[in-house]
Amino acid sequence: QVQLVESGGGLVQAGGSLRLSCATSGSIFRLKAMGWYRQAPGKQRELVAEFMGSGGTNYVDAVKGRFTISGDNAKNTLFLQMNNLKPEDTAVYYCHNRLRPDYWGQGTQVNVSS
């Protein structure tokens, strides 16, 4: 059974930090294909951070220097450390394997107050 279960979201003041986790079933987890996406109210889902096939990472400009993606192959878990959060980071955050486009978790809500 394919599972992606995001957690760690919550309400935080601007400037605060959160660490998101995504626990997955082994069948869906491929570190070099994993990424974090977010969807704000009234907006399309967008890529936030991802591992590249080369093993490097890619971040959307809006989060560079503030967010860090990491993963634990042994535990099939993906993380997103988010620092210096801003109100515009408010969204539902999802982890995703771009090579398995049909599968998404339920997401975790992040709310950043000003």
Secondary structure, DSSP 8 states (H G I E B T S, - for coil): ---EEEE--EEEETT--EEEEEEE-TTT--GGGEEEEEE-TTS--EEEEEE-TTS-EEE-GGGTTTEEEEEEGGGTEEEEEE-S--GGG-EEEEEEETTSTT-----EEEEEE-
